[in-house]
Amino acid sequence: MVKVEQEHKSKFIDFQTRRSVHVALFSDTHKDLRKALVERDLSMQELFQRFSELVVSGDKKATKIVDELEKDKRSGNVPKPREAIDKRSKSMIYDMIEESKEGEEDE
């Protein structure tokens, strides 16, 4: 019984200390990234978490990637997201968010 309470408590703590971020990726990028990660038995969550940790800790390679992105953005070489997303796409996004929330509850 104590073990179950401890497991429940740790999940509750994770819920309190984590922040959710929604990231919109181009379809092909999402598909190819997902494939590359599945081949390595990794999730997008794990990838974004690790990269975030590297950036905030000052890792030279990660910082270089951020610096290059900043330079590209300033020179107009970063594709901008579409101005509007049609209703169907919005619905699909909300469905994915709800599914991910349900999956987190099952863990």
Backbone as XML, in Angstrom:
<?xml version="1.0"?>
<chain id="A" units="angstrom">
  <residue number="1" name="MET">
    <atom name="N" x="0.826" y="-1.195" z="0.000"/>
    <atom name="CA" x="0.000" y="0.000" z="0.000"/>
    <atom name="C" x="0.865" y="1.252" z="0.000"/>
  </residue>
  <residue number="2" name="VAL">
    <atom name="N" x="1.928" y="1.238" z="0.774"/>
    <atom name="CA" x="2.820" y="2.393" z="0.843"/>
    <atom name="C" x="3.470" y="2.624" z="-0.523"/>
  </residue>
  <residue number="3" name="LYS">
    <atom name="N" x="3.855" y="1.533" z="-1.197"/>
    <atom name="CA" x="4.496" y="1.655" z="-2.505"/>
    <atom name="C" x="3.571" y="2.353" z="-3.494"/>
  </residue>
  <residue number="4" name="VAL">
    <atom name="N" x="2.310" y="1.981" z="-3.500"/>
    <atom name="CA" x="1.338" y="2.617" z="-4.392"/>
    <atom name="C" x="1.225" y="4.093" z="-4.060"/>
  </residue>
  <residue number="5" name="GLU">
    <atom name="N" x="1.166" y="4.417" z="-2.775"/>
    <atom name="CA" x="1.092" y="5.819" z="-2.371"/>
    <atom name="C" x="2.342" y="6.574" z="-2.798"/>
  </residue>
  <residue number="6" name="GLN">
    <atom name="N" x="3.512" y="5.945" z="-2.695"/>
    <atom name="CA" x="4.751" y="6.588" z="-3.114"/>
    <atom name="C" x="4.757" y="6.821" z="-4.615"/>
  </residue>
  <residue number="7" name="GLU">
    <atom name="N" x="4.297" y="5.818" z="-5.382"/>
    <atom name="CA" x="4.236" y="5.970" z="-6.835"/>
    <atom name="C" x="3.278" y="7.099" z="-7.194"/>
  </residue>
  <residue number="8" name="HIS">
    <atom name="N" x="2.125" y="7.132" z="-6.532"/>
    <atom name="CA" x="1.144" y="8.184" z="-6.794"/>
    <atom name="C" x="1.724" y="9.546" z="-6.451"/>
  </residue>
  <residue number="9" name="LYS">
    <atom name="N" x="2.426" y="9.615" z="-5.335"/>
    <atom name="CA" x="3.016" y="10.876" z="-4.897"/>
    <atom name="C" x="4.053" y="11.354" z="-5.913"/>
  </residue>
  <residue number="10" name="SER">
    <atom name="N" x="4.895" y="10.455" z="-6.430"/>
    <atom name="CA" x="5.927" y="10.869" z="-7.380"/>
    <atom name="C" x="5.290" y="11.367" z="-8.671"/>
  </residue>
  <residue number="11" name="LYS">
    <atom name="N" x="4.202" y="10.750" z="-9.103"/>
    <atom name="CA" x="3.499" y="11.242" z="-10.291"/>
    <atom name="C" x="2.927" y="12.618" z="-10.023"/>
  </residue>
  <residue number="12" name="PHE">
    <atom name="N" x="2.411" y="12.827" z="-8.834"/>
    <atom name="CA" x="1.846" y="14.126" z="-8.485"/>
    <atom name="C" x="2.931" y="15.186" z="-8.490"/>
  </residue>
  <residue number="13" name="ILE">
    <atom name="N" x="4.090" y="14.852" z="-7.979"/>
    <atom name="CA" x="5.207" y="15.797" z="-7.968"/>
    <atom name="C" x="5.634" y="16.123" z="-9.396"/>
  </residue>
  <residue number="14" name="ASP">
    <atom name="N" x="5.742" y="15.110" z="-10.268"/>
    <atom name="CA" x="6.093" y="15.355" z="-11.664"/>
    <atom name="C" x="5.095" y="16.320" z="-12.304"/>
  </residue>
  <residue number="15" name="PHE">
    <atom name="N" x="3.820" y="16.122" z="-12.004"/>
    <atom name="CA" x="2.791" y="16.978" z="-12.576"/>
    <atom name="C" x="3.000" y="18.420" z="-12.133"/>
  </residue>
  <residue number="16" name="GLN">
    <atom name="N" x="3.399" y="18.617" z="-10.908"/>
    <atom name="CA" x="3.594" y="19.961" z="-10.383"/>
    <atom name="C" x="4.858" y="20.620" z="-10.927"/>
  </residue>
  <residue number="17" name="THR">
    <atom name="N" x="5.890" y="19.845" z="-11.224"/>
    <atom name="CA" x="7.170" y="20.440" z="-11.584"/>
    <atom name="C" x="7.405" y="20.538" z="-13.090"/>
  </residue>
  <residue number="18" name="ARG">
    <atom name="N" x="6.573" y="19.956" z="-13.891"/>
    <atom name="CA" x="6.751" y="19.989" z="-15.346"/>
    <atom name="C" x="5.848" y="21.047" z="-15.964"/>
  </residue>
  <residue number="19" name="ARG">
    <atom name="N" x="6.263" y="21.544" z="-17.101"/>
    <atom name="CA" x="5.469" y="22.489" z="-17.872"/>
    <atom name="C" x="5.218" y="21.886" z="-19.244"/>
  </residue>
  <residue number="20" name="SER">
    <atom name="N" x="4.009" y="22.025" z="-19.748"/>
    <atom name="CA" x="3.672" y="21.518" z="-21.074"/>
    <atom name="C" x="3.957" y="22.588" z="-22.115"/>
  </residue>
  <residue number="21" name="VAL">
    <atom name="N" x="4.462" y="22.138" z="-23.239"/>
    <atom name="CA" x="4.746" y="23.032" z="-24.355"/>
    <atom name="C" x="4.171" y="22.392" z="-25.611"/>
  </residue>
  <residue number="22" name="HIS">
    <atom name="N" x="3.440" y="23.167" z="-26.378"/>
    <atom name="CA" x="2.932" y="22.668" z="-27.658"/>
    <atom name="C" x="3.865" y="23.157" z="-28.753"/>
  </residue>
  <residue number="23" name="VAL">
    <atom name="N" x="4.347" y="22.244" z="-29.563"/>
    <atom name="CA" x="5.264" y="22.576" z="-30.640"/>
    <atom name="C" x="4.621" y="22.169" z="-31.958"/>
  </residue>
  <residue number="24" name="ALA">
    <atom name="N" x="4.492" y="23.110" z="-32.873"/>
    <atom name="CA" x="3.952" y="22.816" z="-34.200"/>
    <atom name="C" x="5.115" y="22.570" z="-35.148"/>
  </residue>
  <residue number="25" name="LEU">
    <atom name="N" x="5.137" y="21.404" z="-35.753"/>
    <atom name="CA" x="6.172" y="21.045" z="-36.716"/>
    <atom name="C" x="5.532" y="20.868" z="-38.086"/>
  </residue>
  <residue number="26" name="PHE">
    <atom name="N" x="6.300" y="21.119" z="-39.132"/>
    <atom name="CA" x="5.817" y="20.806" z="-40.464"/>
    <atom name="C" x="5.609" y="19.295" z="-40.543"/>
  </residue>
  <residue number="27" name="SER">
    <atom name="N" x="4.622" y="18.865" z="-41.313"/>
    <atom name="CA" x="4.235" y="17.449" z="-41.365"/>
    <atom name="C" x="5.408" y="16.532" z="-41.692"/>
  </residue>
  <residue number="28" name="ASP">
    <atom name="N" x="6.178" y="16.881" z="-42.711"/>
    <atom name="CA" x="7.301" y="16.023" z="-43.094"/>
    <atom name="C" x="8.363" y="15.969" z="-41.995"/>
  </residue>
  <residue number="29" name="THR">
    <atom name="N" x="8.606" y="17.104" z="-41.362"/>
    <atom name="CA" x="9.582" y="17.137" z="-40.271"/>
    <atom name="C" x="9.114" y="16.227" z="-39.140"/>
  </residue>
  <residue number="30" name="HIS">
    <atom name="N" x="7.835" y="16.342" z="-38.776"/>
    <atom name="CA" x="7.267" y="15.523" z="-37.707"/>
    <atom name="C" x="7.409" y="14.045" z="-38.043"/>
  </residue>
  <residue number="31" name="LYS">
    <atom name="N" x="7.022" y="13.690" z="-39.251"/>
    <atom name="CA" x="7.060" y="12.284" z="-39.679"/>
    <atom name="C" x="8.484" y="11.741" z="-39.632"/>
  </residue>
  <residue number="32" name="ASP">
    <atom name="N" x="9.434" y="12.489" z="-40.184"/>
    <atom name="CA" x="10.820" y="12.020" z="-40.239"/>
    <atom name="C" x="11.470" y="11.988" z="-38.856"/>
  </residue>
  <residue number="33" name="LEU">
    <atom name="N" x="11.159" y="12.981" z="-38.032"/>
    <atom name="CA" x="11.690" y="12.992" z="-36.670"/>
    <atom name="C" x="11.134" y="11.817" z="-35.882"/>
  </residue>
  <residue number="34" name="ARG">
    <atom name="N" x="9.841" y="11.623" z="-35.990"/>
    <atom name="CA" x="9.197" y="10.508" z="-35.279"/>
    <atom name="C" x="9.835" y="9.179" z="-35.672"/>
  </residue>
  <residue number="35" name="LYS">
    <atom name="N" x="10.060" y="9.002" z="-36.973"/>
    <atom name="CA" x="10.671" y="7.763" z="-37.475"/>
    <atom name="C" x="12.077" y="7.583" z="-36.889"/>
  </residue>
  <residue number="36" name="ALA">
    <atom name="N" x="12.878" y="8.652" z="-36.924"/>
    <atom name="CA" x="14.240" y="8.573" z="-36.404"/>
    <atom name="C" x="14.250" y="8.233" z="-34.915"/>
  </residue>
  <residue number="37" name="LEU">
    <atom name="N" x="13.300" y="8.779" z="-34.174"/>
    <atom name="CA" x="13.254" y="8.516" z="-32.735"/>
    <atom name="C" x="12.738" y="7.119" z="-32.426"/>
  </residue>
  <residue number="38" name="VAL">
    <atom name="N" x="11.730" y="6.664" z="-33.169"/>
    <atom name="CA" x="11.197" y="5.315" z="-32.952"/>
    <atom name="C" x="12.300" y="4.282" z="-33.193"/>
  </residue>
  <residue number="39" name="GLU">
    <atom name="N" x="13.125" y="4.511" z="-34.206"/>
    <atom name="CA" x="14.234" y="3.590" z="-34.496"/>
    <atom name="C" x="15.203" y="3.498" z="-33.321"/>
  </residue>
  <residue number="40" name="ARG">
    <atom name="N" x="15.235" y="4.533" z="-32.487"/>
    <atom name="CA" x="16.141" y="4.577" z="-31.336"/>
    <atom name="C" x="15.410" y="4.326" z="-30.016"/>
  </residue>
  <residue number="41" name="ASP">
    <atom name="N" x="14.126" y="3.994" z="-30.115"/>
    <atom name="CA" x="13.284" y="3.774" z="-28.939"/>
    <atom name="C" x="13.269" y="5.016" z="-28.035"/>
  </residue>
  <residue number="42" name="LEU">
    <atom name="N" x="13.155" y="6.190" z="-28.660"/>
    <atom name="CA" x="13.076" y="7.458" z="-27.932"/>
    <atom name="C" x="11.770" y="8.159" z="-28.272"/>
  </residue>
  <residue number="43" name="SER">
    <atom name="N" x="11.333" y="9.006" z="-27.354"/>
    <atom name="CA" x="10.130" y="9.800" z="-27.600"/>
    <atom name="C" x="10.524" y="11.238" z="-27.913"/>
  </residue>
  <residue number="44" name="MET">
    <atom name="N" x="9.608" y="11.985" z="-28.487"/>
    <atom name="CA" x="9.854" y="13.404" z="-28.738"/>
    <atom name="C" x="10.037" y="14.125" z="-27.410"/>
  </residue>
  <residue number="45" name="GLN">
    <atom name="N" x="9.291" y="13.712" z="-26.410"/>
    <atom name="CA" x="9.433" y="14.306" z="-25.077"/>
    <atom name="C" x="10.872" y="14.170" z="-24.584"/>
  </residue>
  <residue number="46" name="GLU">
    <atom name="N" x="11.422" y="12.966" z="-24.725"/>
    <atom name="CA" x="12.795" y="12.737" z="-24.273"/>
    <atom name="C" x="13.795" y="13.584" z="-25.057"/>
  </residue>
  <residue number="47" name="LEU">
    <atom name="N" x="13.595" y="13.690" z="-26.361"/>
    <atom name="CA" x="14.485" y="14.497" z="-27.189"/>
    <atom name="C" x="14.438" y="15.969" z="-26.795"/>
  </residue>
  <residue number="48" name="PHE">
    <atom name="N" x="13.237" y="16.543" z="-26.719"/>
    <atom name="CA" x="13.106" y="17.959" z="-26.395"/>
    <atom name="C" x="13.586" y="18.250" z="-24.973"/>
  </residue>
  <residue number="49" name="GLN">
    <atom name="N" x="13.334" y="17.330" z="-24.055"/>
    <atom name="CA" x="13.807" y="17.512" z="-22.681"/>
    <atom name="C" x="15.330" y="17.550" z="-22.645"/>
  </residue>
  <residue number="50" name="ARG">
    <atom name="N" x="15.977" y="16.589" z="-23.309"/>
    <atom name="CA" x="17.440" y="16.530" z="-23.304"/>
    <atom name="C" x="18.039" y="17.754" z="-23.977"/>
  </residue>
  <residue number="51" name="PHE">
    <atom name="N" x="17.495" y="18.142" z="-25.142"/>
    <atom name="CA" x="18.048" y="19.303" z="-25.835"/>
    <atom name="C" x="17.880" y="20.560" z="-24.984"/>
  </residue>
  <residue number="52" name="SER">
    <atom name="N" x="16.735" y="20.702" z="-24.342"/>
    <atom name="CA" x="16.503" y="21.853" z="-23.464"/>
    <atom name="C" x="17.522" y="21.899" z="-22.338"/>
  </residue>
  <residue number="53" name="GLU">
    <atom name="N" x="17.778" y="20.751" z="-21.737"/>
    <atom name="CA" x="18.762" y="20.682" z="-20.656"/>
    <atom name="C" x="20.151" y="21.074" z="-21.148"/>
  </residue>
  <residue number="54" name="LEU">
    <atom name="N" x="20.503" y="20.627" z="-22.353"/>
    <atom name="CA" x="21.809" y="20.964" z="-22.918"/>
    <atom name="C" x="21.937" y="22.467" z="-23.163"/>
  </residue>
  <residue number="55" name="VAL">
    <atom name="N" x="20.887" y="23.073" z="-23.702"/>
    <atom name="CA" x="20.919" y="24.512" z="-23.977"/>
    <atom name="C" x="21.080" y="25.302" z="-22.686"/>
  </residue>
  <residue number="56" name="VAL">
    <atom name="N" x="20.258" y="25.000" z="-21.680"/>
    <atom name="CA" x="20.317" y="25.797" z="-20.447"/>
    <atom name="C" x="21.595" y="25.545" z="-19.647"/>
  </residue>
  <residue number="57" name="SER">
    <atom name="N" x="22.236" y="24.405" z="-19.865"/>
    <atom name="CA" x="23.487" y="24.135" z="-19.156"/>
    <atom name="C" x="24.694" y="24.708" z="-19.890"/>
  </residue>
  <residue number="58" name="GLY">
    <atom name="N" x="24.463" y="25.290" z="-21.071"/>
    <atom name="CA" x="25.551" y="25.918" z="-21.805"/>
    <atom name="C" x="26.377" y="24.981" z="-22.667"/>
  </residue>
  <residue number="59" name="ASP">
    <atom name="N" x="25.833" y="23.806" z="-22.978"/>
    <atom name="CA" x="26.541" y="22.867" z="-23.842"/>
    <atom name="C" x="26.924" y="23.561" z="-25.152"/>
  </residue>
  <residue number="60" name="LYS">
    <atom name="N" x="28.192" y="23.434" z="-25.557"/>
    <atom name="CA" x="28.699" y="24.163" z="-26.721"/>
    <atom name="C" x="27.979" y="23.786" z="-28.019"/>
  </residue>
  <residue number="61" name="LYS">
    <atom name="N" x="27.752" y="22.493" z="-28.248"/>
    <atom name="CA" x="27.086" y="22.065" z="-29.486"/>
    <atom name="C" x="25.640" y="22.556" z="-29.538"/>
  </residue>
  <residue number="62" name="ALA">
    <atom name="N" x="24.928" y="22.419" z="-28.436"/>
    <atom name="CA" x="23.533" y="22.862" z="-28.395"/>
    <atom name="C" x="23.443" y="24.378" z="-28.547"/>
  </residue>
  <residue number="63" name="THR">
    <atom name="N" x="24.337" y="25.090" z="-27.881"/>
    <atom name="CA" x="24.354" y="26.551" z="-27.973"/>
    <atom name="C" x="24.654" y="26.990" z="-29.402"/>
  </residue>
  <residue number="64" name="LYS">
    <atom name="N" x="25.534" y="26.278" z="-30.073"/>
    <atom name="CA" x="25.856" y="26.600" z="-31.469"/>
    <atom name="C" x="24.618" y="26.451" z="-32.351"/>
  </residue>
  <residue number="65" name="ILE">
    <atom name="N" x="23.838" y="25.415" z="-32.130"/>
    <atom name="CA" x="22.606" y="25.215" z="-32.903"/>
    <atom name="C" x="21.652" y="26.381" z="-32.674"/>
  </residue>
  <residue number="66" name="VAL">
    <atom name="N" x="21.500" y="26.805" z="-31.428"/>
    <atom name="CA" x="20.615" y="27.933" z="-31.106"/>
    <atom name="C" x="21.151" y="29.211" z="-31.746"/>
  </residue>
  <residue number="67" name="ASP">
    <atom name="N" x="22.446" y="29.417" z="-31.682"/>
    <atom name="CA" x="23.051" y="30.601" z="-32.293"/>
    <atom name="C" x="22.840" y="30.622" z="-33.809"/>
  </residue>
  <residue number="68" name="GLU">
    <atom name="N" x="22.993" y="29.461" z="-34.453"/>
    <atom name="CA" x="22.771" y="29.375" z="-35.899"/>
    <atom name="C" x="21.312" y="29.656" z="-36.247"/>
  </residue>
  <residue number="69" name="LEU">
    <atom name="N" x="20.406" y="29.154" z="-35.431"/>
    <atom name="CA" x="18.982" y="29.414" z="-35.659"/>
    <atom name="C" x="18.689" y="30.906" z="-35.533"/>
  </residue>
  <residue number="70" name="GLU">
    <atom name="N" x="19.265" y="31.534" z="-34.512"/>
    <atom name="CA" x="19.078" y="32.978" z="-34.335"/>
    <atom name="C" x="19.578" y="33.743" z="-35.564"/>
  </residue>
  <residue number="71" name="LYS">
    <atom name="N" x="20.749" y="33.377" z="-36.043"/>
    <atom name="CA" x="21.330" y="34.029" z="-37.229"/>
    <atom name="C" x="20.422" y="33.828" z="-38.449"/>
  </residue>
  <residue number="72" name="ASP">
    <atom name="N" x="19.960" y="32.591" z="-38.649"/>
    <atom name="CA" x="19.069" y="32.302" z="-39.780"/>
    <atom name="C" x="17.771" y="33.093" z="-39.672"/>
  </residue>
  <residue number="73" name="LYS">
    <atom name="N" x="17.235" y="33.183" z="-38.472"/>
    <atom name="CA" x="15.978" y="33.919" z="-38.282"/>
    <atom name="C" x="16.166" y="35.399" z="-38.610"/>
  </residue>
  <residue number="74" name="ARG">
    <atom name="N" x="17.252" y="35.968" z="-38.140"/>
    <atom name="CA" x="17.530" y="37.393" z="-38.402"/>
    <atom name="C" x="17.723" y="37.669" z="-39.891"/>
  </residue>
  <residue number="75" name="SER">
    <atom name="N" x="18.250" y="36.691" z="-40.616"/>
    <atom name="CA" x="18.457" y="36.881" z="-42.053"/>
    <atom name="C" x="17.252" y="36.431" z="-42.886"/>
  </residue>
  <residue number="76" name="GLY">
    <atom name="N" x="16.175" y="35.996" z="-42.205"/>
    <atom name="CA" x="14.942" y="35.616" z="-42.911"/>
    <atom name="C" x="14.957" y="34.228" z="-43.509"/>
  </residue>
  <residue number="77" name="ASN">
    <atom name="N" x="15.830" y="33.360" z="-43.031"/>
    <atom name="CA" x="15.946" y="32.008" z="-43.582"/>
    <atom name="C" x="15.191" y="30.942" z="-42.796"/>
  </residue>
  <residue number="78" name="VAL">
    <atom name="N" x="14.357" y="31.348" z="-41.853"/>
    <atom name="CA" x="13.572" y="30.387" z="-41.085"/>
    <atom name="C" x="12.140" y="30.443" z="-41.585"/>
  </residue>
  <residue number="79" name="PRO">
    <atom name="N" x="11.591" y="29.297" z="-42.040"/>
    <atom name="CA" x="10.210" y="29.318" z="-42.526"/>
    <atom name="C" x="9.240" y="29.720" z="-41.421"/>
  </residue>
  <residue number="80" name="LYS">
    <atom name="N" x="8.298" y="30.577" z="-41.760"/>
    <atom name="CA" x="7.303" y="31.025" z="-40.782"/>
    <atom name="C" x="6.103" y="30.093" z="-40.809"/>
  </residue>
  <residue number="81" name="PRO">
    <atom name="N" x="5.502" y="29.868" z="-39.637"/>
    <atom name="CA" x="4.304" y="29.021" z="-39.607"/>
    <atom name="C" x="3.185" y="29.681" z="-40.404"/>
  </residue>
  <residue number="82" name="ARG">
    <atom name="N" x="2.297" y="28.872" z="-40.889"/>
    <atom name="CA" x="1.152" y="29.414" z="-41.635"/>
    <atom name="C" x="0.406" y="30.406" z="-40.776"/>
  </residue>
  <residue number="83" name="GLU">
    <atom name="N" x="-0.164" y="31.399" z="-41.415"/>
    <atom name="CA" x="-0.900" y="32.443" z="-40.696"/>
    <atom name="C" x="-2.158" y="31.872" z="-40.040"/>
  </residue>
  <residue number="84" name="ALA">
    <atom name="N" x="-2.789" y="30.961" z="-40.715"/>
    <atom name="CA" x="-4.037" y="30.405" z="-40.161"/>
    <atom name="C" x="-4.040" y="28.897" z="-40.327"/>
  </residue>
  <residue number="85" name="ILE">
    <atom name="N" x="-4.632" y="28.234" z="-39.371"/>
    <atom name="CA" x="-4.787" y="26.780" z="-39.443"/>
    <atom name="C" x="-6.272" y="26.503" z="-39.618"/>
  </residue>
  <residue number="86" name="ASP">
    <atom name="N" x="-6.601" y="25.677" z="-40.608"/>
    <atom name="CA" x="-8.024" y="25.420" z="-40.836"/>
    <atom name="C" x="-8.646" y="24.656" z="-39.672"/>
  </residue>
  <residue number="87" name="LYS">
    <atom name="N" x="-9.974" y="24.666" z="-39.616"/>
    <atom name="CA" x="-10.688" y="24.063" z="-38.480"/>
    <atom name="C" x="-10.348" y="22.588" z="-38.306"/>
  </residue>
  <residue number="88" name="ARG">
    <atom name="N" x="-10.176" y="21.886" z="-39.403"/>
    <atom name="CA" x="-9.868" y="20.458" z="-39.308"/>
    <atom name="C" x="-8.519" y="20.251" z="-38.624"/>
  </residue>
  <residue number="89" name="SER">
    <atom name="N" x="-7.525" y="21.045" z="-38.998"/>
    <atom name="CA" x="-6.216" y="20.922" z="-38.376"/>
    <atom name="C" x="-6.283" y="21.244" z="-36.890"/>
  </residue>
  <residue number="90" name="LYS">
    <atom name="N" x="-7.040" y="22.294" z="-36.541"/>
    <atom name="CA" x="-7.195" y="22.638" z="-35.129"/>
    <atom name="C" x="-7.810" y="21.480" z="-34.374"/>
  </residue>
  <residue number="91" name="SER">
    <atom name="N" x="-8.820" y="20.883" z="-34.945"/>
    <atom name="CA" x="-9.488" y="19.758" z="-34.303"/>
    <atom name="C" x="-8.513" y="18.597" z="-34.101"/>
  </residue>
  <residue number="92" name="MET">
    <atom name="N" x="-7.699" y="18.328" z="-35.108"/>
    <atom name="CA" x="-6.727" y="17.247" z="-35.001"/>
    <atom name="C" x="-5.704" y="17.546" z="-33.901"/>
  </residue>
  <residue number="93" name="ILE">
    <atom name="N" x="-5.265" y="18.795" z="-33.809"/>
    <atom name="CA" x="-4.306" y="19.175" z="-32.778"/>
    <atom name="C" x="-4.904" y="18.972" z="-31.398"/>
  </residue>
  <residue number="94" name="TYR">
    <atom name="N" x="-6.133" y="19.439" z="-31.205"/>
    <atom name="CA" x="-6.775" y="19.278" z="-29.899"/>
    <atom name="C" x="-6.977" y="17.805" z="-29.566"/>
  </residue>
  <residue number="95" name="ASP">
    <atom name="N" x="-7.315" y="16.997" z="-30.561"/>
    <atom name="CA" x="-7.463" y="15.557" z="-30.335"/>
    <atom name="C" x="-6.136" y="14.938" z="-29.890"/>
  </residue>
  <residue number="96" name="MET">
    <atom name="N" x="-5.041" y="15.330" z="-30.534"/>
    <atom name="CA" x="-3.724" y="14.802" z="-30.157"/>
    <atom name="C" x="-3.363" y="15.208" z="-28.733"/>
  </residue>
  <residue number="97" name="ILE">
    <atom name="N" x="-3.680" y="16.439" z="-28.367"/>
    <atom name="CA" x="-3.388" y="16.901" z="-27.006"/>
    <atom name="C" x="-4.167" y="16.072" z="-25.998"/>
  </residue>
  <residue number="98" name="GLU">
    <atom name="N" x="-5.447" y="15.870" z="-26.271"/>
    <atom name="CA" x="-6.271" y="15.083" z="-25.358"/>
    <atom name="C" x="-5.755" y="13.644" z="-25.254"/>
  </residue>
  <residue number="99" name="GLU">
    <atom name="N" x="-5.367" y="13.061" z="-26.391"/>
    <atom name="CA" x="-4.838" y="11.695" z="-26.372"/>
    <atom name="C" x="-3.556" y="11.621" z="-25.557"/>
  </residue>
  <residue number="100" name="SER">
    <atom name="N" x="-2.694" y="12.634" z="-25.683"/>
    <atom name="CA" x="-1.448" y="12.609" z="-24.926"/>
    <atom name="C" x="-1.717" y="12.755" z="-23.438"/>
  </residue>
  <residue number="101" name="LYS">
    <atom name="N" x="-2.724" y="13.555" z="-23.079"/>
    <atom name="CA" x="-3.088" y="13.697" z="-21.662"/>
    <atom name="C" x="-3.592" y="12.372" z="-21.121"/>
  </residue>
  <residue number="102" name="GLU">
    <atom name="N" x="-4.418" y="11.674" z="-21.922"/>
    <atom name="CA" x="-4.944" y="10.379" z="-21.476"/>
    <atom name="C" x="-3.811" y="9.382" z="-21.310"/>
  </residue>
  <residue number="103" name="GLY">
    <atom name="N" x="-2.817" y="9.414" z="-22.217"/>
    <atom name="CA" x="-1.671" y="8.514" z="-22.141"/>
    <atom name="C" x="-0.843" y="8.785" z="-20.903"/>
  </residue>
  <residue number="104" name="GLU">
    <atom name="N" x="-0.714" y="10.047" z="-20.509"/>
    <atom name="CA" x="0.049" y="10.402" z="-19.297"/>
    <atom name="C" x="-0.659" y="9.893" z="-18.055"/>
  </residue>
  <residue number="105" name="GLU">
    <atom name="N" x="-1.986" y="9.910" z="-18.073"/>
    <atom name="CA" x="-2.742" y="9.445" z="-16.924"/>
    <atom name="C" x="-2.585" y="7.943" z="-16.736"/>
  </residue>
  <residue number="106" name="ASP">
    <atom name="N" x="-2.397" y="7.215" z="-17.858"/>
    <atom name="CA" x="-2.257" y="5.769" z="-17.807"/>
    <atom name="C" x="-0.893" y="5.336" z="-17.283"/>
  </residue>
  <residue number="107" name="GLU">
    <atom name="N" x="0.096" y="6.208" z="-17.350"/>
    <atom name="CA" x="1.447" y="5.843" z="-16.928"/>
    <atom name="C" x="1.584" y="5.751" z="-15.446"/>
  </residue>
</chain>
